[in-house]
Amino acid sequence: MPEIREKVDICVVGAGHAGCEAALSCARLGMETVIFTVSIDSIALMPCNPNVGGTSKGHLVREIDALGGEMGKNIDHTFIQSKMLNRSKGPAVHSLRAQADKAEYSRRMRKVLENQEHLTVKQAEVCELLTEECGNDPSKADEGMHMRRITGVKTYTGAVYECKAVILCTGTYLKARCLCGEAITYTGPNGLQPANHLSDSMRSLGIELRRFKTGTPARMDGRTLDYSKMEEQFGDEKVVPFSFSTDPKDVQIDQVSCFLTYTNEKTHEIIRANLDRSPIYAGIIEGTGPRYCPSIEDKVVKFADKERHQVFIEPEGLHTNEMYVGGMSSSLPEDVQLAMYRTVPGLENCKIVRNAYAIEYDCIDPRQLYPSLEFKNIKGLFSGGQLNGSSGYEEAAAQGLIAGINAARSVVGKEPVVLDRSQAYIGVLIDDLVTKENHEPYRMMTSRAEYRLLLRQDNADLRLRQIGYEAGLVSQEVYEATLHKKEQIEREMERLKNTVVGAAKENQDFLKAHGSAELKTGVSLAELMCRPELSYEMLEEIDKMRKPLPEDVIEQVEIEIKYEGYIARQLRQVEQYRKMERKRIPDDIDYNDVGSLRLEARQKLIAYKPVSIGQASRISGVSPADISVLLVYLEKYKNNK
């Protein structure tokens, strides 16, 4: 039978948040790329919460932008409310969160994809990965394990796309099923077609799959809600953009309101009385759900002492009446959902437009991946997003971007870009996925980042623009602007440290007026700035040599000076960490030759194939003693080469 056969450089499977970033990065790096989606209408779909960013997730979006990704720009064009979270806390945990017009977000991202040079969008279900054998796996030679190389993909209609790399970004679509009480529908999110065939092809290649689940709350008809019984939640007066390339003046728009209400004991009684009808508690759901984003059933059972739980009513967009009921995701039957929601103040007469549901899907154990997000046993096959066992749009987009960059680099024989834990939240995210045992969907949190004082969202451009530039996704002009910003910051910090003010009357009066201790001797402006009651802005009154500077430069100067001692201490910790990361482990090492390694450590090292001593030391089951043995062996190995 005749068949369609095309040749491209890279195939991206899936067009969610991971797939969009992966495909755009490949195409922007000059690779002929095709992105497959089961539905063109699902490009950059937001099947759950209609927002981007939030605690720690805002950091990821800023880092994606600094590296040359699209998510930050897209939300800046399509948000309807924006808030900087955790303002009352230190700058390390400040996180931007924006409510999206979800239809507009998807529409704009689709437009970007469709107009990207070297990129083709194709509606088709990929059902088979095509590979060929390419030699033995040195670490598993005794088991006769063979490496394979990707050669292309095949769609359900029989079309073959030959390529040099494939990026899997299948999200929650693989063998997906949605559960609403006793009703089970074999669909992807939002009733879209699932991908039912690719899982079998992946298993046949030795890829280990598992079942995870996530959920989403109901959507209400906004006309049936009583907002007078809720607390109105406003956006920030002064909006901060996500993208470093967005002019702040362009995002000062009229914002919509969100609303806050609460569950109560009556709500909890209805839930408890119907737990036997919940697929989660009836044993129908096989997959593991996210601990940090529990369903309302889980909240009521696990936090039985709580009298109420927050419920956020958030608009889905400017051109729809649908309202998202944040905090009340559920898989209870439709009749129970309606009764439960109607006990919440303001929702007494609500009408449900879309029922809440849980969704189960196939995903991989990400320990099968290198930190580059390439499969260890299949050259040229990369994976990003919820397929890797993570949750969240931002986590997905971050992985898609890195997988895209590295797939493109693999095609031209370049070394992969790997961000470490001291460079970016993206580095923490990927390292956690590929190194640690995760038994539930992984969610990024600020507490996961050891060096979070250095990895702030405000300095993502200063940390990562150079990497994006060297990778080819950041333009010369943008990179030079970042270098100029860095220079301005350093120059102003130096000036403040070298500008001394004395005990003159006007200085003493200034300090007294701001409740600050008077001077007994001359001090630098930088020393005064370290006082918690004083700021860069306040000091203008006694800083006669000051010249106007951009706001983002001033922000960095203030943070760097006020937290200088803490930052210096964290930099020393990073240097120790990097020493371990610089000790590379050769690809062809055979751990069976390493004497004195404990059996558990040997098994874990063979399974994980860590790329450095640092990564090896973070593997559960590998002790400090095992690391010492490995270091001695590597020294001998290096000398014998």
C-alpha positions in Angstrom: 0.0 0.0 0.0 1.3 3.5 -0.8 2.1 5.6 2.3 2.9 9.2 3.1 6.6 9.5 4.1 8.2 12.8 5.0 11.7 13.7 6.3 12.1 16.3 9.0 14.7 17.0 11.7 12.6 16.7 14.8 9.1 15.5 15.7 7.3 16.8 18.8 4.4 14.7 20.0 1.8 16.8 21.8 1.0 20.6 21.7 0.4 21.4 25.3 2.6 23.8 27.3 5.6 21.4 27.0 5.1 20.7 23.3 4.7 24.4 22.4 8.0 25.3 24.0 9.8 22.3 22.7 8.7 22.8 19.1 9.3 26.6 19.1 12.9 26.1 20.5 13.7 23.5 17.9 12.3 25.6 15.0 14.0 28.8 16.2 17.3 26.8 16.3 16.8 26.1 12.6 15.5 22.5 12.8 12.8 21.5 10.4 10.2 20.6 13.0 6.7 19.1 13.0 4.4 19.2 16.1 1.6 16.7 16.3 -1.6 17.2 18.3 -4.8 15.2 18.6 -6.7 18.4 18.1 -5.5 21.8 16.7 -8.0 23.4 19.2 -6.0 22.0 22.1 -2.8 23.9 21.5 -1.6 25.4 24.8 -4.9 24.3 26.3 -5.5 25.1 30.0 -7.8 22.2 31.0 -7.5 23.0 34.7 -6.7 26.3 36.4 -6.9 29.4 34.2 -3.6 30.9 35.4 0.1 31.0 35.0 2.7 31.4 37.7 2.2 31.3 41.5 4.5 30.3 44.3 7.7 29.0 42.8 5.9 28.5 39.4 6.4 32.2 38.7 10.1 31.6 39.0 9.9 28.9 36.3 8.1 31.2 33.9 10.7 34.0 34.4 13.4 31.4 33.7 11.7 30.1 30.6 11.6 33.7 29.4 15.2 34.4 30.2 16.3 31.4 28.2 14.2 32.5 25.2 10.9 30.7 25.7 7.4 31.9 24.9 5.2 31.4 28.0 6.0 34.7 29.7 5.3 36.7 26.6 2.1 34.8 26.0 0.6 35.4 29.4 1.7 39.1 29.3 -0.5 39.4 26.1 -3.5 37.5 27.5 -3.8 38.0 31.3 -6.9 39.5 32.9 -5.6 39.8 36.5 -2.1 39.9 37.9 -0.7 39.6 41.5 2.7 39.4 43.1 2.4 36.8 45.8 4.3 36.8 49.1 5.1 40.5 49.1 5.2 40.5 52.9 8.0 38.0 52.8 11.6 38.2 51.5 12.4 38.6 47.8 13.4 34.9 47.5 9.8 33.8 47.6 8.1 36.7 45.8 6.2 35.0 42.9 4.1 36.5 40.1 0.8 34.9 39.3 -1.6 36.0 36.5 -5.1 35.0 35.7 -5.4 34.1 32.0 -8.1 34.5 29.5 -7.7 30.8 28.7 -9.2 31.0 25.2 -7.0 33.9 24.2 -3.9 32.3 25.7 -4.5 29.2 23.6 -5.4 31.3 20.5 -2.3 33.5 20.7 0.1 30.5 21.3 -1.4 28.8 18.3 -0.8 31.9 16.2 2.8 32.0 17.3 3.3 28.3 16.3 1.6 28.7 13.0 3.7 31.6 12.0 7.1 30.2 13.2 9.5 29.5 10.4 10.7 25.9 10.2 7.6 24.7 12.1 4.7 22.6 10.8 1.6 22.0 12.9 -0.1 18.7 12.2 -3.4 17.3 13.6 -2.7 13.5 13.9 -2.3 10.9 16.6 1.2 9.4 16.8 0.9 5.7 17.5 4.4 4.3 17.0 8.0 5.2 17.7 10.4 4.0 15.0 13.8 3.0 16.1 16.9 1.0 15.0 19.6 -0.8 17.0 22.8 1.0 17.6 25.1 -1.0 19.9 25.3 -2.3 23.4 24.6 -0.4 26.7 28.0 -0.6 28.4 26.6 -0.5 31.9 24.3 -3.4 31.2 26.6 -5.5 28.9 26.1 -8.6 31.1 22.4 -8.4 30.6 22.7 -8.1 26.8 20.9 -4.7 26.8 21.1 -3.0 23.4 20.9 0.8 22.8 18.4 1.9 20.2 18.2 5.1 18.1 15.1 7.0 17.1 14.4 7.1 13.3 10.9 8.5 13.2 7.3 8.3 14.1 4.2 6.7 12.6 0.7 8.2 12.8 -2.6 6.3 13.2 -3.4 6.9 9.5 -0.1 5.3 8.5 2.0 8.3 7.6 5.7 8.0 8.5 7.8 11.0 9.5 11.5 10.2 9.4 13.5 12.3 11.8 16.7 12.5 13.9 15.0 13.3 17.2 11.6 12.9 18.8 10.3 14.8 21.9 7.3 13.3 23.7 5.1 15.9 25.3 1.9 13.9 25.6 0.6 15.5 28.8 -2.4 13.6 30.3 -3.6 12.1 27.0 -1.9 8.6 27.1 -4.7 6.0 27.6 -6.6 8.7 29.5 -9.9 8.2 31.2 -12.0 10.7 33.1 -14.0 9.8 36.2 -17.1 11.6 37.6 -18.5 9.3 40.2 -19.7 6.0 38.6 -19.4 7.6 35.1 -16.2 6.8 33.3 -15.4 8.3 29.9 -12.4 7.2 27.9 -11.3 10.7 26.9 -8.5 13.2 27.4 -9.0 16.4 29.3 -12.1 18.5 28.4 -13.6 15.6 26.4 -10.8 15.6 23.8 -9.7 12.5 22.1 -7.2 10.4 24.1 -4.0 8.9 22.6 -4.6 5.2 23.0 -1.8 3.6 20.9 1.5 5.2 21.8 1.8 3.6 25.2 2.1 0.1 23.7 4.8 1.3 21.4 6.7 2.8 24.3 6.4 -0.4 26.4 7.7 -2.5 23.5 10.9 -0.3 23.5 11.4 -1.1 27.2 10.1 2.2 28.5 8.6 1.8 32.0 5.1 3.4 32.3 2.9 4.0 35.4 -0.5 5.6 36.1 -0.9 9.0 37.7 -4.1 11.0 38.2 -5.0 14.6 38.6 -8.3 16.4 38.8 -10.1 19.6 38.1 -13.1 21.4 39.7 -16.4 22.3 38.1 -17.0 25.4 36.0 -20.0 27.5 37.0 -22.3 29.8 35.1 -21.2 33.1 36.5 -24.7 34.6 36.2 -26.0 32.1 38.8 -23.5 33.2 41.5 -24.0 35.7 44.3 -20.8 37.6 44.6 -22.1 39.8 47.5 -21.5 36.8 49.8 -17.9 36.5 48.8 -14.7 38.5 49.4 -13.6 40.4 46.2 -10.0 39.8 45.3 -8.3 42.5 43.2 -5.2 42.5 41.1 -2.1 44.6 41.8 -2.4 48.4 41.2 1.0 48.3 39.4 1.3 45.2 37.2 4.8 43.6 36.8 5.2 41.7 33.5 6.4 38.1 33.3 8.7 38.6 30.3 11.8 40.7 30.7 11.1 41.8 27.1 7.6 43.2 27.9 7.4 47.0 28.4 5.8 47.4 31.9 3.7 50.3 30.4 2.0 47.7 28.1 0.6 45.6 30.9 -1.1 48.4 33.0 -4.7 47.3 32.0 -8.1 47.3 33.6 -8.2 44.0 35.5 -11.1 41.7 36.4 -11.9 40.6 40.0 -11.7 37.1 41.5 -13.6 36.1 44.6 -13.0 34.2 47.8 -15.5 32.1 49.7 -15.3 29.0 52.0 -16.7 25.5 52.4 -18.5 24.8 55.7 -19.5 21.8 57.9 -22.6 21.2 55.7 -20.3 20.9 52.7 -18.1 18.4 54.5 -21.1 16.3 55.7 -22.3 15.8 52.1 -18.8 14.8 51.1 -18.4 12.3 54.0 -21.8 10.8 53.4 -20.9 10.1 49.7 -17.3 8.9 50.0 -18.4 5.4 48.9 -19.4 7.0 45.5 -16.0 8.7 45.0 -13.8 6.7 42.6 -10.8 7.7 44.7 -12.2 6.0 47.8 -14.1 3.2 46.0 -10.9 1.9 44.6 -11.8 2.6 40.9 -8.9 5.0 40.4 -5.6 3.2 39.9 -3.4 6.2 39.5 -1.6 8.2 42.2 -2.7 11.8 42.7 -0.8 15.0 43.6 -0.4 15.4 47.4 0.0 19.1 47.1 -3.2 19.7 45.0 -5.7 17.4 46.8 -9.4 17.0 45.8 -12.0 18.4 48.1 -12.7 14.8 49.2 -9.1 14.3 50.3 -9.1 17.7 52.1 -12.2 16.7 54.1 -10.8 13.3 55.0 -7.2 14.2 55.7 -7.8 17.5 57.4 -10.9 16.5 59.4 -10.1 19.1 62.1 -10.5 22.0 59.6 -13.9 23.7 59.8 -13.6 25.3 56.3 -11.5 25.3 53.2 -10.8 28.3 50.8 -12.7 28.4 47.5 -11.5 30.8 44.8 -14.0 31.8 42.1 -12.0 32.9 39.1 -13.2 34.0 35.6 -12.1 31.8 32.7 -11.9 34.8 30.3 -13.4 38.0 29.2 -15.8 36.5 26.6 -17.4 33.7 28.7 -19.5 33.5 31.8 -17.7 30.4 33.0 -16.1 30.6 36.5 -13.5 28.3 37.8 -14.0 26.9 41.3 -10.5 26.8 42.6 -9.9 24.6 45.7 -12.8 22.2 45.0 -11.6 19.7 42.5 -13.5 16.5 42.8 -14.4 13.1 41.2 -17.8 12.8 43.1 -20.9 12.0 41.0 -22.8 14.9 39.4 -25.7 15.0 41.9 -23.3 15.1 44.9 -21.2 17.8 43.2 -24.3 20.0 42.8 -25.4 19.5 46.4 -21.9 20.1 47.7 -21.2 23.2 45.7 -24.6 24.7 46.7 -23.7 24.7 50.4 -20.9 27.2 49.7 -21.8 30.9 50.4 -22.6 32.6 47.0 -23.0 29.3 45.2 -26.5 28.5 46.6 -28.2 28.7 43.2 -25.2 27.8 41.0 -25.5 26.0 37.7 -22.7 23.7 36.6 -21.5 24.2 33.1 -18.8 21.5 33.2 -18.6 18.9 35.9 -15.5 18.3 38.0 -13.7 15.2 37.2 -10.5 13.2 37.9 -8.3 12.1 35.0 -6.0 9.1 34.9 -3.2 8.7 32.4 0.0 6.9 31.5 3.3 8.6 32.3 6.9 7.4 32.6 9.3 7.0 35.5 11.6 9.9 34.8 14.6 8.1 36.2 14.9 6.6 32.8 16.1 10.0 31.5 19.4 11.8 31.6 19.4 15.4 33.0 19.2 16.5 29.3 15.8 14.8 29.2 17.0 12.2 26.7 16.1 8.6 27.3 19.1 6.6 28.5 18.5 3.6 26.3 17.1 5.3 23.2 19.3 7.9 21.5 17.4 10.9 20.1 14.2 10.3 22.1 13.4 13.1 24.6 10.5 13.6 27.0 9.0 16.7 28.7 6.1 17.7 30.8 3.4 15.7 32.6 4.6 12.6 30.8 7.6 12.8 33.1 5.5 12.6 36.2 5.2 16.3 36.9 2.1 18.5 37.3 1.5 22.1 36.3 1.7 24.1 33.1 4.9 25.9 34.2 6.8 22.7 35.1 5.7 21.3 31.7 6.8 24.3 29.7 10.2 24.4 31.5 10.9 20.8 30.6 9.6 21.2 27.0 12.0 24.1 26.5 15.1 22.2 27.8 14.1 19.0 25.9 13.7 21.1 22.7 17.1 22.8 23.1 18.8 19.5 23.7 17.0 17.6 20.9 18.2 20.4 18.5 21.7 20.2 19.8 21.8 16.4 19.6 20.9 16.6 15.9 24.0 18.7 15.2 26.3 16.8 17.6 26.5 19.5 20.3 26.7 18.8 24.1 23.4 19.2 25.9 22.4 22.2 28.0 22.0 21.0 31.6 21.1 23.5 34.3 22.2 22.5 37.8 20.5 23.1 41.1 22.5 26.3 41.8 21.6 27.9 38.4 17.8 27.7 38.2 14.6 26.4 39.5 14.5 24.5 36.2 17.7 22.8 37.3 16.1 21.8 40.6 12.9 20.5 38.9 14.7 18.3 36.4 17.3 17.1 38.9 14.5 16.1 41.3 12.7 14.2 38.5 15.6 12.3 37.1 17.4 11.6 40.4 14.7 11.1 43.2 12.0 8.6 43.6 8.7 10.4 43.0 5.5 8.4 43.7 3.1 11.1 42.9 2.8 14.0 40.3 5.8 16.4 41.1 5.0 20.0 41.9 7.6 22.7 42.1 7.9 24.5 45.5 10.3 27.2 46.7 11.3 24.8 49.6 12.8 22.4 47.1 15.5 24.9 46.0 18.5 24.9 48.4 19.9 28.1 46.9 16.6 30.0 46.6 18.1 33.3 47.8 20.2 33.3 44.6 17.5 31.9 42.4 15.0 34.7 42.7 12.4 35.4 40.0 13.7 39.0 39.7 17.2 38.0 38.6 16.3 35.2 36.2 17.6 37.3 33.2 20.9 38.0 34.9 21.3 34.3 35.7 20.2 32.7 32.4 20.3 35.2 29.5 23.9 34.1 28.6 22.9 30.5 28.5 19.9 31.3 26.3 22.1 33.5 24.1 24.8 30.7 23.7 22.1 28.2 23.0 20.8 30.4 20.1 17.4 31.4 21.5 18.2 34.9 22.8 19.2 37.7 20.3 22.4 39.7 20.4 20.4 42.8 21.1 18.6 41.3 24.1 21.8 39.8 25.5 23.6 43.1 25.2 20.8 44.9 27.0 21.1 42.3 29.9 24.9 42.9 30.0 24.2 46.7 30.2 21.8 46.2 33.1 24.3 44.1 34.9 27.0 46.8 34.5 24.6 49.4 35.8 23.8 47.3 38.9 27.5 46.7 39.7 28.4 50.4 39.1 25.6 51.7 41.4 26.5 49.2 44.1 30.1 50.3 44.0 29.1 53.9 44.2 26.9 53.3 47.2 29.7 51.5 49.0 32.1 54.3 48.3 29.8 57.2 49.1 30.3 58.2 52.8 27.8 60.4 54.6 28.8 62.0 57.9 27.0 63.3 61.1 25.9 66.5 59.5 22.7 68.0 60.9 20.7 67.3 57.7 21.7 63.7 57.8 20.8 63.3 61.5 17.5 65.0 60.9 16.8 62.6 58.0 17.6 59.6 60.1 15.5 60.8 63.1 12.5 61.5 60.7 12.7 57.8 59.6 13.1 56.3 63.1 16.7 55.3 62.4 19.6 55.6 64.8 21.7 58.8 64.4 25.3 58.6 63.2 28.3 58.8 65.5 30.8 58.5 62.6 30.7 58.5 58.8 29.1 55.5 57.1 28.5 54.5 53.5 25.1 54.8 51.8 25.3 51.0 51.4 25.6 50.5 55.1 22.6 52.8 55.7 20.6 50.8 53.1 21.2 47.6 55.2 19.0 49.1 58.0 15.6 47.5 57.6 13.8 50.9 58.1 15.6 52.5 55.2 15.4 51.9 51.4 17.2 53.1 48.3 14.3 55.3 47.5 14.3 57.0 50.9 18.1 57.7 50.7 17.6 59.9 47.7 17.2 62.9 50.1 20.8 62.7 51.3 22.3 61.1 48.2 23.4 64.2 46.3 25.3 62.4 43.5 22.5 60.0 42.5 21.5 59.7 38.8 18.2 58.3 37.5 18.2 54.5 37.0 15.6 52.0 35.6 13.4 50.4 38.2 14.7 46.9 37.6 18.2 48.0 38.2 17.2 49.7 41.5 15.4 46.5 42.6 18.6 44.5 42.1 20.8 47.0 43.8 18.5 47.1 46.9 18.3 43.3 47.2 22.0 42.7 46.6 23.0 45.2 49.2 20.4 44.4 51.9 21.0 40.6 51.7 24.7 40.7 50.8 25.8 38.6 53.8 23.3 35.9 53.2 24.0 35.9 49.5 27.8 35.6 50.1 27.2 32.6 52.4 25.0 30.9 49.8 27.6 31.5 47.1 30.1 29.6 49.3 27.7 26.7 49.6 27.2 26.7 45.8 31.0 26.4 45.3 31.1 23.3 47.4 28.2 21.9 45.5 29.8 22.6 42.1 33.0 20.8 43.0 30.9 17.6 43.2 29.0 18.4 40.0 32.3 19.0 38.1 33.4 15.4 38.9 32.0 13.7 35.9 31.2 10.0 35.6 32.2 8.5 32.3 29.3 7.0 30.1 31.1 3.7 29.8 31.7 3.0 33.5 30.8 -0.5 34.6 29.7 -0.3 38.2 30.2 -4.1 38.5 33.9 -3.4 38.4 33.8 -0.9 41.3 34.8 -3.0 44.3 33.5 -2.4 47.9 30.2 -0.8 46.6 27.2 -2.0 48.5 24.8 -4.0 46.5 22.0 -1.5 46.8 24.3 1.4 45.7 25.5 -0.7 42.7 21.9 -1.5 41.6 20.9 2.2 42.0 23.9 3.5 40.1 23.3 1.1 37.2 19.7 2.0 37.1 20.2 5.8 37.3 23.4 6.2 35.3 24.3 9.5 37.1 26.4 11.9 35.0 28.3 13.4 38.0 29.4 12.5 41.5 27.0 15.3 42.7 24.0 13.6 41.0 25.1 10.2 42.4 25.2 11.6 45.9 21.6 12.6 45.7 20.3 9.2 44.7 18.4 7.5 47.6 20.3 4.4 48.6 23.7 5.7 47.7 25.6 6.5 51.0 28.6 8.9 51.6 30.7 5.8 52.0 29.6 4.6 48.5 30.6 8.0 47.1 34.1 7.7 48.7 34.5 4.3 47.1 33.4 5.7 43.7 35.8 8.7 43.9 38.7 6.4 44.5 37.7 4.1 41.6 37.3 7.1 39.3 40.8 8.4 40.1 42.3 5.0 39.2 40.0 4.8 36.1 41.2 8.2 34.9 44.9 7.3 35.4 44.5 4.0 33.5 42.9 5.8 30.5 
